[in-house]
Amino acid sequence: METIEQRGARLARCWILIAACYLIAGVAFGIGMAAMQRFQFAPVHAHINLLGWASMGLMGLIYDRFPKAGGSRLGVIHFWSFNLLTPVLLAGLLFMFAGHPEMEPVMVVGSLGVLASLLLFVVNLFLNMKRD
């Protein structure tokens, strides 16, 4: 059976690998946006890079340093909620800036979900970022 620390270390690697995928997606999106001269999508590009690459990468490094936090119940809920809700937020933003204001509820759900997930992250750190 996997220990909390082992699960935390495994999920930390997942955070970092997913972040690396967002890095490629963000750079490719930025190049495509510039090539098509569609700069209204700059906020989407920024969110891909900041939420996907930078935030996820940092969370992965933090959870790698503190695997008990990463493998805790809150850490697992944080992993899944952030990874499921970030694409919802990004899709909502993309459609909003593409001229589909009816997608605003999707963006709001994604935004509030990501915020709730980040609150879980902070609470998790306060509760489980202890050195044994």
C-alpha positions in Angstrom: 0.0 0.0 0.0 1.2 3.5 -0.9 2.0 5.8 2.0 0.9 9.4 2.1 4.5 10.5 1.4 4.8 8.2 -1.6 1.5 9.4 -3.0 2.6 13.0 -2.4 5.9 12.4 -4.2 4.0 10.8 -7.1 1.5 13.6 -7.4 4.3 16.2 -7.2 5.8 14.6 -10.3 2.4 14.8 -12.0 2.1 18.5 -11.1 5.5 19.2 -12.7 4.8 17.1 -15.8 1.4 18.7 -16.4 3.0 22.1 -15.8 5.6 21.3 -18.5 2.7 20.5 -20.9 1.1 23.9 -20.1 4.5 25.5 -20.9 4.4 24.1 -24.4 0.8 24.9 -24.8 1.3 28.5 -23.6 4.3 29.1 -25.9 2.5 27.6 -28.9 -0.7 29.6 -28.1 1.4 32.8 -27.9 3.1 32.1 -31.2 -0.2 31.3 -32.9 -1.8 34.4 -31.5 1.0 36.5 -32.7 1.1 34.9 -36.2 -2.6 35.5 -36.6 -2.4 39.0 -35.1 -5.2 38.1 -32.7 -3.9 39.9 -29.6 -7.3 40.0 -27.9 -6.4 36.5 -26.7 -3.4 37.8 -24.7 -5.2 37.3 -21.3 -5.8 33.6 -22.3 -2.1 33.3 -23.1 -1.2 34.8 -19.8 -3.5 32.5 -17.8 -2.2 29.4 -19.6 1.3 30.4 -18.6 0.6 31.7 -15.1 -1.9 29.1 -13.9 -0.7 26.2 -16.0 3.1 26.6 -16.1 4.1 28.8 -13.2 1.5 28.0 -10.6 1.4 24.3 -11.2 5.1 24.0 -11.4 5.6 25.8 -8.1 2.8 23.7 -6.5 4.6 20.6 -7.7 7.9 21.7 -6.3 6.3 22.6 -3.0 4.6 19.3 -2.8 7.8 17.5 -3.7 9.5 19.3 -0.8 6.6 18.5 1.5 5.2 15.2 0.2 3.0 14.7 3.3 1.0 17.8 2.2 0.9 16.7 -1.4 -0.3 13.2 -0.5 -2.9 14.3 2.1 -6.6 14.1 1.4 -6.6 17.9 0.9 -3.6 17.6 -1.5 -5.4 15.0 -3.6 -8.6 17.1 -3.7 -6.5 20.1 -4.6 -4.7 18.2 -7.4 -8.0 17.0 -9.0 -10.0 20.2 -8.5 -7.2 22.4 -9.9 -6.5 20.2 -12.9 -10.2 19.8 -13.8 -11.2 23.5 -13.2 -8.3 25.2 -14.9 -9.2 24.1 -18.4 -12.8 25.2 -17.7 -11.6 28.7 -16.8 -9.3 28.8 -19.8 -12.0 27.6 -22.2 -14.4 30.2 -20.8 -11.8 33.0 -21.2 -11.1 31.9 -24.8 -14.7 31.9 -25.8 -15.3 35.2 -24.0 -12.5 36.9 -25.9 -13.6 35.3 -29.1 -16.9 37.2 -28.8 -19.2 34.8 -27.1 -20.4 36.6 -23.9 -22.9 33.7 -23.3 -19.8 31.7 -22.1 -19.4 34.1 -19.1 -21.0 31.6 -16.7 -18.4 28.9 -17.7 -15.6 31.4 -17.0 -17.2 32.3 -13.7 -17.5 28.7 -12.6 -13.9 28.0 -13.6 -12.6 31.1 -11.9 -14.4 30.5 -8.6 -13.5 26.8 -8.8 -9.8 27.6 -9.3 -10.0 30.1 -6.4 -11.6 27.5 -4.1 -8.9 25.0 -5.2 -6.2 27.5 -4.4 -7.7 28.1 -1.0 -7.5 24.3 -0.4 -3.8 24.5 -1.3 -3.2 27.2 1.3 -5.2 25.5 4.0 -3.4 22.2 3.2 0.0 23.9 3.5 -0.9 25.4 6.9 -2.1 22.0 8.1 0.4 19.6 6.6 3.6 21.5 5.9 5.4 20.1 8.9 8.8 18.5 9.0 9.0 15.2 10.8 
